[in-house]
Amino acid sequence: MLQGFLITIAVIGAFQFSKLLLSIPPPKEPVAANEQGYYGNASPATSAPLNPVAYKGKEIYQNNCASCHSVYKDLTGPALAGVEQRITDKKLLYKWVRNPAAVLKSGNVYFNALKKRYDNVQMTSFADLTDDEIDAIISYIEYR
């Protein structure tokens, strides 16, 4: 009889323990973006004010880039975070922003693969953006 009682206690304990394990939420993936598009649990460091260059970049980004690009998640085009690590030649990046068709026509392997990855959607050209304005956008992206 004691043995049956101990088995019953063990089964009840195991059941309670399994309920406890099931109630613990799974850990968040460190690379998964949250609803606001930020990775992990943290949002960007917005407590510090934007420097003047990043502030200008924010405005340019919102007016020209945000309809197709997010900073941290892919939309119509790729996420812009880390763009300087992916495209280390700044002159090439300037050419791409101003005239993507010409860069694609030149046979650039990276940008042609990128176009293919995004269902052959070609980036809009922004011929009027200056080097300083493109740098301001990058400064804003880095701030975020």
C-alpha positions in Angstrom: 0.0 0.0 0.0 2.8 2.4 0.8 4.4 1.6 -2.5 1.2 2.5 -4.4 1.0 5.8 -2.4 4.6 6.7 -3.3 3.9 6.0 -7.0 0.8 8.2 -6.9 2.8 11.0 -5.3 5.6 10.6 -7.9 3.1 10.7 -10.8 1.4 13.8 -9.4 4.8 15.4 -8.9 5.9 14.6 -12.4 2.6 16.0 -13.8 3.0 19.3 -11.8 6.6 19.6 -12.9 5.6 19.2 -16.6 3.0 21.9 -16.1 5.7 24.2 -14.7 8.0 23.5 -17.7 5.2 24.1 -20.2 4.4 27.5 -18.5 7.9 28.8 -19.1 8.0 30.7 -22.4 10.7 29.6 -24.8 13.7 31.8 -25.0 13.6 34.5 -27.7 15.7 33.9 -30.7 18.5 36.5 -30.7 18.1 37.1 -34.4 14.3 37.3 -34.6 12.9 40.8 -35.1 10.1 42.0 -32.8 7.0 43.7 -34.1 8.8 47.1 -34.4 11.5 45.5 -36.5 14.2 45.4 -33.9 16.3 42.4 -33.1 16.0 40.8 -29.7 14.1 42.6 -26.9 15.8 45.9 -27.2 14.7 48.8 -29.3 17.3 51.3 -30.6 19.2 53.6 -28.3 16.7 56.5 -28.8 17.5 58.1 -25.4 20.4 60.0 -26.9 19.4 62.8 -29.3 20.4 62.3 -32.9 23.4 64.2 -34.1 22.7 66.7 -36.8 24.0 64.4 -39.6 21.9 61.4 -38.4 18.9 63.7 -38.0 19.2 64.8 -41.6 19.7 61.1 -42.6 16.5 60.2 -40.8 14.5 62.7 -42.8 16.1 61.5 -46.1 15.6 57.9 -45.2 11.9 58.4 -44.4 11.3 60.4 -47.6 13.2 58.1 -49.9 14.0 54.7 -48.4 11.4 53.6 -45.9 8.8 52.6 -48.4 11.0 49.7 -49.5 13.6 49.2 -46.8 13.5 48.8 -43.0 16.6 49.1 -41.0 16.4 45.6 -39.4 14.0 43.5 -41.5 13.6 42.7 -45.2 10.8 44.3 -47.0 10.6 44.9 -50.8 14.3 45.4 -50.5 16.9 44.2 -48.0 17.3 45.5 -44.4 19.8 48.3 -44.4 21.5 47.5 -41.2 25.1 46.5 -41.9 25.1 47.9 -45.4 28.6 49.3 -45.1 29.9 45.8 -44.1 28.2 44.3 -47.1 29.3 47.0 -49.6 32.7 48.1 -48.5 33.4 50.2 -51.6 31.7 53.5 -50.8 31.9 54.8 -54.3 30.1 51.7 -55.5 27.4 52.2 -52.9 27.0 55.8 -54.1 26.7 54.6 -57.7 24.2 51.9 -56.7 21.9 54.4 -54.9 22.1 56.9 -57.8 21.9 54.5 -60.7 21.2 50.9 -59.9 20.4 50.0 -63.5 24.0 51.0 -64.6 25.5 49.0 -61.7 23.4 45.9 -62.7 24.3 46.4 -66.4 28.0 46.5 -65.4 27.6 42.9 -64.3 28.3 43.4 -60.6 27.8 40.0 -59.1 26.6 41.1 -55.7 23.9 43.5 -56.9 22.7 41.2 -59.6 22.3 38.4 -57.0 20.5 40.8 -54.7 18.1 41.8 -57.5 17.4 38.1 -58.2 16.9 37.4 -54.4 14.2 40.1 -54.3 12.1 38.7 -57.2 14.0 40.8 -59.8 12.6 44.0 -58.3 15.1 46.7 -59.3 15.8 49.5 -56.8 14.6 53.0 -57.7 17.4 55.4 -58.7 18.0 58.4 -56.5 20.2 60.4 -58.9 19.7 63.6 -56.9 21.2 62.3 -53.6 24.6 63.7 -52.9 27.5 61.7 -51.2 26.8 63.6 -48.0 23.1 62.8 -48.1 23.8 59.1 -48.6 26.4 59.3 -45.8 23.7 60.9 -43.6 21.3 58.0 -44.3 24.1 55.6 -43.3 24.8 57.6 -40.1 21.1 57.3 -39.2 21.0 53.6 -39.9 24.1 53.1 -37.7 22.5 55.1 -34.9 19.4 52.9 -35.0 
